[in-house]
Amino acid sequence: MRLLTPLIEQRADPCIYRHSDGYYYFTASVPAYDRIELRRARTIEELPQATPIAAWLKPESGPYSELIWAPEIHFRQGAWYIYFAAAPSREIKDKLFQHRMYVICCKDANPIEGLWQFLGQVDTGIDTFCLDATTFEHQGQLYYLWAQKDNQIEGNSNLYIATMDTPDKISSAPVLLSKPEFDWEIRGFWVNEGPSVLIRHGKVFISYSASATDENYAMGLLWADENANLMNPQSWHKLKEPVLQSCFEHKVYGPGHNSFTVSADGKTDLLVYHARTYTEIVGDPLWDPNRHTYVKALRWDDNGMPVFGRPSVQE
């Protein structure tokens, strides 16, 4: 057993993507919530020393001028895309911020040196608070996966899936996959958010995060057979217990909002997530900057299910 330390401090909602050029690309929420930061390195261990660039800065005013949250980088259909959420202000209405989802694009080979273009909002057809978009390809189809408020369902957000024809537009009606329902999903806030996809061992896995962003924050898991209709909610199974939660023994709290990447040799799946090292948060946890990026190897059981272990150790 090896105790883990943060890879990069004060970076929440981390996304690490390994591209075919051999580089790792990293983006995450920055404490000021004012930009989309991007860095790259040949190894994960070199990412903390890599010089970040600002791929996009928020405007002074307008519908996407505040609270830039959870950027996530993907390479789709020959170009780079970063999905993120932004709000018109810091005002809370009906107990929620007013985030919508947006996307920027870079068509250059090197997105660190290339030109990023703002493409606009990704419209789901539901005009409510939404965030944490990711995309994935499976059996020739591109999918969009995200968290959004339904005014008819209690809580802040549920998980939805839709198909895409192009990386900046969905091409189907949203389908509800999961909503907060278990005790561990409704502590502080009723939340399902931060989905991430990993396809292994004949299954499509969706990890997600739930509850308030303090020590109650934890991760859950959905999965479907790889040949199932992913747009059918009945294809999906949901674990009743969290797969990753606070480790009070080693003082790593509120693990969540993860992504997945792979080791340089392509043999080991890696879990990327954020967590805090204390619980004594002054005020709203949202404004506490000390959610740090961690990385650990996933293990797999004999049934082809991922074993997340504890956020504080590599077991």
Backbone hydrogen bonds in HBPLUS format (Angstrom, degrees):
<---DONOR---> <-ACCEPTOR-->    atom                        ^
c    i                          cat <-CA-CA->   ^        H-A-AA   ^      H-
h    n   atom  resd res      DA  || num        DHA   H-A  angle D-A-AA Bond
n    s   type  num  typ     dist DA aas  dist angle  dist       angle   num
A0002-ARG N   A0314-GLN O   3.14 MM 312  5.11 155.7  2.20 131.2 138.7     1
A0314-GLN N   A0002-ARG O   2.73 MM 312  5.11 155.4  1.78 147.8 156.5     2
A0004-LEU N   A0312-SER O   2.71 MM 308  5.33 166.5  1.73 148.4 146.4     3
A0007-LEU N   A0293-THR O   2.62 MM 286  5.53 151.7  1.70 153.2 162.9     4
A0008-ILE N   A0293-THR O   3.40 MM 285  5.11 153.9  2.47 124.0 131.2     5
A0293-THR N   A0008-ILE O   2.81 MM 285  5.11 163.2  1.84 168.9 164.0     6
A0011-ARG N   A0291-ARG O   2.96 MM 280  6.04 115.6  2.38 140.9 158.2     7
A0029-SER N   A0012-ALA O   2.85 MM  17  5.17 152.1  1.93 148.6 152.2     8
A0015-CYS N   A0027-THR O   2.87 MM  12  5.42 151.2  1.95 173.9 172.5     9
A0027-THR N   A0015-CYS O   3.05 MM  12  5.42 153.5  2.12 149.4 157.5    10
A0017-TYR N   A0025-TYR O   2.85 MM   8  5.13 158.5  1.90 146.7 154.0    11
A0025-TYR N   A0017-TYR O   2.75 MM   8  5.13 161.3  1.78 146.9 153.4    12
A0019-HIS N   A0023-TYR O   3.00 MM   4  5.79 158.9  2.05 172.4 173.4    13
A0022-GLY N   A0019-HIS O   3.08 MM   3  5.70 159.3  2.12 118.7 121.6    14
A0024-TYR N   A0041-ALA O   2.77 MM  17  5.37 173.0  1.78 165.4 167.2    15
A0041-ALA N   A0024-TYR O   2.99 MM  17  5.37 144.2  2.12 141.5 152.3    16
A0026-PHE N   A0039-ARG O   2.84 MM  13  5.30 164.5  1.87 154.3 156.9    17
A0039-ARG N   A0026-PHE O   3.04 MM  13  5.30 149.3  2.14 146.0 154.2    18
A0033-TYR N   A0030-VAL O   2.86 MM   3  5.37 154.1  1.93 120.6 129.1    19
A0068-ILE N   A0033-TYR O   2.98 MM  35  4.73 172.1  1.98 124.4 122.2    20
A0058-LYS N   A0034-ASP O   3.17 MM  24  5.66 173.7  2.17 148.3 146.3    21
A0036-ILE N   A0056-TRP O   2.83 MM  20  5.19 153.8  1.90 156.8 158.9    22
A0055-ALA N   A0036-ILE O   2.84 MM  19  5.59 135.4  2.04 159.5 172.6    23
A0038-LEU N   A0053-ILE O   2.90 MM  15  5.38 156.6  1.95 154.6 161.5    24
A0053-ILE N   A0038-LEU O   2.82 MM  15  5.38 163.7  1.85 152.7 157.0    25
A0046-GLU N   A0043-THR O   3.18 MM   3  5.32 142.6  2.33  98.7 108.9    26
A0047-LEU N   A0044-ILE O   3.07 MM   3  5.34 156.5  2.13 109.2 116.5    27
A0049-GLN N   A0046-GLU O   3.17 MM   3  5.64 133.6  2.39 111.0 122.1    28
A0050-ALA N   A0047-LEU O   3.08 MM   3  5.02 146.8  2.19 101.7 111.9    29
A0066-GLU N   A0087-ALA O   2.86 MM  21  5.05 134.6  2.07 158.8 158.9    30
A0087-ALA N   A0066-GLU O   2.86 MM  21  5.05 176.7  1.87 149.9 150.5    31
A0069-TRP N   A0085-ALA O   2.88 MM  16  5.16 165.5  1.90 148.9 153.8    32
A0085-ALA N   A0069-TRP O   3.12 MM  16  5.16 168.7  2.13 147.5 150.3    33
A0072-GLU N   A0083-TYR O   2.87 MM  11  5.29 135.9  2.07 143.8 156.9    34
A0083-TYR N   A0072-GLU O   2.97 MM  11  5.29 154.1  2.04 148.7 148.6    35
A0074-HIS N   A0081-TYR O   2.79 MM   7  5.27 154.2  1.85 158.0 165.9    36
A0081-TYR N   A0074-HIS O   2.78 MM   7  5.27 161.5  1.81 162.3 163.5    37
A0076-ARG N   A0079-ALA O   2.87 MM   3  5.57 142.9  2.00 168.8 170.4    38
A0079-ALA N   A0076-ARG O   3.11 MM   3  5.57 154.9  2.17 116.0 123.2    39
A0080-TRP N   A0106-CYS O   2.82 MM  26  4.98 169.6  1.83 163.4 159.7    40
A0106-CYS N   A0080-TRP O   2.96 MM  26  4.98 153.6  2.03 132.7 137.9    41
A0082-ILE N   A0104-ILE O   3.02 MM  22  5.38 159.2  2.06 144.0 148.9    42
A0104-ILE N   A0082-ILE O   3.01 MM  22  5.38 154.7  2.07 145.4 153.2    43
A0084-PHE N   A0102-TYR O   3.03 MM  18  5.47 159.7  2.08 145.9 148.4    44
A0102-TYR N   A0084-PHE O   2.79 MM  18  5.47 167.8  1.80 163.5 166.3    45
A0086-ALA N   A0100-ARG O   3.03 MM  14  5.79 155.4  2.09 159.7 167.3    46
A0100-ARG N   A0086-ALA O   2.96 MM  14  5.79 152.1  2.04 154.5 156.7    47
A0093-LYS N   A0096-LEU O   2.76 MM   3  5.36 149.7  1.85 166.1 155.7    48
A0096-LEU N   A0093-LYS O   2.98 MM   3  5.36 159.6  2.02 113.5 120.2    49
A0130-CYS N   A0099-HIS O   3.14 MM  31  5.75 150.2  2.23 121.6 130.5    50
A0122-VAL N   A0101-MET O   2.87 MM  21  5.58 160.6  1.91 131.2 137.0    51
A0103-VAL N   A0120-GLY O   3.06 MM  17  5.93 141.9  2.21 154.1 164.9    52
A0119-LEU N   A0103-VAL O   2.99 MM  16  5.75 159.0  2.04 148.9 155.1    53
A0105-CYS N   A0117-GLN O   2.77 MM  12  5.13 153.7  1.84 142.3 150.9    54
A0117-GLN N   A0105-CYS O   2.67 MM  12  5.13 164.0  1.70 151.2 156.4    55
A0113-GLU N   A0110-ASN O   3.21 MM   3  5.66 131.8  2.46 108.4 118.6    56
A0114-GLY N   A0110-ASN O   2.85 MM   4  5.78 129.9  2.10 145.6 161.1    57
A0149-LYS N   A0129-PHE O   2.88 MM  20  5.47 159.9  1.92 166.5 168.3    58
A0131-LEU N   A0147-ALA O   2.93 MM  16  5.47 156.6  1.98 152.7 156.8    59
A0147-ALA N   A0131-LEU O   3.03 MM  16  5.47 169.6  2.04 172.6 169.3    60
A0134-THR N   A0145-LEU O   2.79 MM  11  5.28 148.4  1.89 155.9 165.3    61
A0145-LEU N   A0134-THR O   2.91 MM  11  5.28 162.3  1.94 160.3 158.9    62
A0136-PHE N   A0143-TYR O   3.13 MM   7  5.37 149.5  2.23 133.2 140.4    63
A0143-TYR N   A0136-PHE O   2.80 MM   7  5.37 158.4  1.85 159.0 166.6    64
A0138-HIS N   A0141-GLN O   2.88 MM   3  5.36 158.1  1.93 148.9 155.4    65
A0141-GLN N   A0138-HIS O   3.06 MM   3  5.36 163.3  2.09 112.7 118.1    66
A0164-MET N   A0142-LEU O   2.85 MM  22  5.30 145.1  1.97 150.9 144.2    67
A0144-TYR N   A0162-ALA O   2.79 MM  18  5.24 166.1  1.81 156.9 159.4    68
A0162-ALA N   A0144-TYR O   2.92 MM  18  5.24 145.2  2.04 149.9 156.0    69
A0146-TRP N   A0160-TYR O   3.06 MM  14  5.51 158.0  2.11 145.8 151.9    70
A0160-TYR N   A0146-TRP O   2.89 MM  14  5.51 160.5  1.93 154.8 159.2    71
A0148-GLN N   A0158-ASN O   2.91 MM  10  5.40 148.4  2.01 141.2 151.6    72
A0158-ASN N   A0148-GLN O   2.83 MM  10  5.40 154.5  1.89 135.4 137.9    73
A0153-ILE N   A0150-ASP O   2.94 MM   3  5.36 166.5  1.96 118.6 123.1    74
A0156-ASN N   A0190-TRP O   2.73 MM  34  5.75 160.3  1.77 158.9 163.1    75
A0192-ASN N   A0157-SER O   3.08 MM  35  5.61 129.8  2.35 123.5 136.4    76
A0159-LEU N   A0178-SER O   2.86 MM  19  5.14 166.9  1.88 150.5 154.9    77
A0177-LEU N   A0159-LEU O   2.85 MM  18  5.52 176.6  1.85 150.0 151.2    78
A0161-ILE N   A0175-VAL O   2.96 MM  14  5.28 147.2  2.07 138.6 148.9    79
A0175-VAL N   A0161-ILE O   2.91 MM  14  5.28 149.1  2.01 146.8 156.9    80
A0171-SER N   A0163-THR O   2.66 MM   8  5.39 167.3  1.67 137.5 139.7    81
A0169-LYS N   A0166-THR O   3.30 MM   3  5.69 174.2  2.30 118.9 120.6    82
A0185-GLU N   A0182-PHE O   2.92 MM   3  5.35 154.8  1.99 115.1 123.4    83
A0186-ILE N   A0183-ASP O   3.30 MM   3  5.59 167.1  2.32 111.5 115.4    84
A0191-VAL N   A0185-GLU O   3.29 MM   6  6.20 166.2  2.31 176.1 172.0    85
A0212-ALA N   A0187-ARG O   2.90 MM  25  6.17 164.8  1.92 171.4 166.2    86
A0193-GLU N   A0209-SER O   2.89 MM  16  5.25 152.8  1.96 150.9 156.5    87
A0209-SER N   A0193-GLU O   2.74 MM  16  5.25 173.3  1.75 152.3 154.5    88
A0196-SER N   A0207-SER O   2.97 MM  11  5.31 141.1  2.13 142.0 146.2    89
A0207-SER N   A0196-SER O   2.92 MM  11  5.31 152.6  2.00 155.4 159.6    90
A0198-LEU N   A0205-PHE O   3.04 MM   7  5.18 154.1  2.11 137.6 143.6    91
A0205-PHE N   A0198-LEU O   2.86 MM   7  5.18 165.0  1.88 150.8 153.9    92
A0200-ARG N   A0203-LYS O   3.04 MM   3  5.54 139.2  2.21 153.7 163.1    93
A0203-LYS N   A0200-ARG O   2.88 MM   3  5.54 156.1  1.94 123.8 131.5    94
A0226-GLU N   A0202-GLY O   2.95 MM  24  5.24 160.6  1.99 133.5 128.7    95
A0204-VAL N   A0224-ALA O   2.80 MM  20  5.24 163.7  1.83 155.3 160.8    96
A0224-ALA N   A0204-VAL O   2.97 MM  20  5.24 144.9  2.10 138.3 149.4    97
A0206-ILE N   A0222-LEU O   2.86 MM  16  4.98 165.6  1.88 138.6 140.0    98
A0222-LEU N   A0206-ILE O   2.79 MM  16  4.98 157.8  1.84 145.6 153.4    99
A0208-TYR N   A0220-GLY O   3.14 MM  12  5.35 146.6  2.26 133.4 134.1   100
A0220-GLY N   A0208-TYR O   2.83 MM  12  5.35 152.8  1.91 139.8 149.0   101
A0210-ALA N   A0218-ALA O   2.90 MM   8  5.61 148.0  2.00 158.1 165.1   102
A0218-ALA N   A0210-ALA O   3.26 MM   8  5.61 152.2  2.34 145.3 152.2   103
A0217-TYR N   A0214-ASP O   3.16 MM   3  5.77 164.0  2.19 118.6 123.0   104
A0219-MET N   A0244-LEU O   2.84 MM  25  5.07 164.8  1.86 154.5 158.4   105
A0243-VAL N   A0219-MET O   2.71 MM  24  5.66 153.4  1.78 146.3 155.7   106
A0239-LEU N   A0221-LEU O   3.08 MM  18  5.80 170.8  2.09 171.0 173.9   107
A0223-TRP N   A0237-HIS O   2.95 MM  14  5.31 145.6  2.07 139.4 147.8   108
A0237-HIS N   A0223-TRP O   2.79 MM  14  5.31 158.6  1.84 151.7 158.9   109
A0228-ALA N   A0225-ASP O   3.00 MM   3  5.23 166.2  2.02 114.6 118.4   110
A0232-ASN N   A0229-ASN O   3.03 MM   3  5.54 163.5  2.06 118.0 121.3   111
A0235-SER N   A0232-ASN O   2.88 MM   3  5.56 165.4  1.90 125.3 130.3   112
A0236-TRP N   A0233-PRO O   3.18 MM   3  5.68 163.7  2.20 114.7 119.5   113
A0247-CYS N   A0252-VAL O   2.79 MM   5  5.27 169.0  1.81 166.5 166.6   114
A0251-LYS N   A0247-CYS O   2.89 MM   4  5.83 109.4  2.40 138.3 156.9   115
A0252-VAL N   A0247-CYS O   3.13 MM   5  5.27 163.2  2.15 141.0 145.7   116
A0253-TYR N   A0276-ARG O   2.73 MM  23  5.02 164.7  1.75 143.3 148.4   117
A0276-ARG N   A0253-TYR O   2.81 MM  23  5.02 169.4  1.83 152.0 154.0   118
A0256-GLY N   A0274-HIS O   3.03 MM  18  5.65 142.8  2.18 149.5 159.1   119
A0274-HIS N   A0256-GLY O   3.07 MM  18  5.65 171.3  2.08 156.6 158.8   120
A0259-SER N   A0272-VAL O   2.82 MM  13  5.11 144.7  1.95 137.1 146.0   121
A0272-VAL N   A0259-SER O   2.91 MM  13  5.11 168.6  1.92 159.0 155.1   122
A0261-THR N   A0270-LEU O   3.01 MM   9  5.12 160.3  2.05 140.0 145.6   123
A0270-LEU N   A0261-THR O   2.83 MM   9  5.12 174.9  1.83 140.8 139.1   124
A0263-SER N   A0268-THR O   2.87 MM   5  5.25 154.2  1.94 151.0 159.3   125
A0266-GLY N   A0263-SER O   2.84 MM   3  5.12 158.0  1.89 112.8 119.8   126
A0298-LEU N   A0269-ASP O   2.92 MM  29  5.63 173.9  1.92 150.4 150.9   127
A0271-LEU N   A0296-LYS O   2.72 MM  25  5.33 170.9  1.72 174.8 172.4   128
A0296-LYS N   A0271-LEU O   2.97 MM  25  5.33 153.8  2.04 145.6 154.1   129
A0273-TYR N   A0294-TYR O   3.06 MM  21  5.41 161.4  2.09 144.4 149.2   130
A0294-TYR N   A0273-TYR O   2.73 MM  21  5.41 166.7  1.74 170.0 171.4   131
A0275-ALA N   A0292-HIS O   2.99 MM  17  5.47 139.3  2.16 138.8 151.1   132
A0292-HIS N   A0275-ALA O   2.84 MM  17  5.47 164.4  1.87 152.6 147.7   133
A0281-ILE N   A0279-THR O   2.87 MM   2  5.68 129.1  2.13 111.7  96.0   134
A0287-TRP N   A0284-ASP O   3.05 MM   3  5.90 152.7  2.13 125.4 130.3   135
A0288-ASP N   A0285-PRO O   3.10 MM   3  5.15 159.8  2.14 105.4 111.8   136
A0299-ARG N   A0307-VAL O   3.23 MM   8  4.92 172.0  2.24 145.2 144.9   137
A0307-VAL N   A0299-ARG O   2.63 MM   8  4.92 160.9  1.66 145.6 142.6   138
A0301-ASP N   A0305-MET O   2.91 MM   4  5.49 163.5  1.93 155.7 160.2   139
A0304-GLY N   A0301-ASP O   3.08 MM   3  5.50 161.8  2.12 118.4 119.9   140
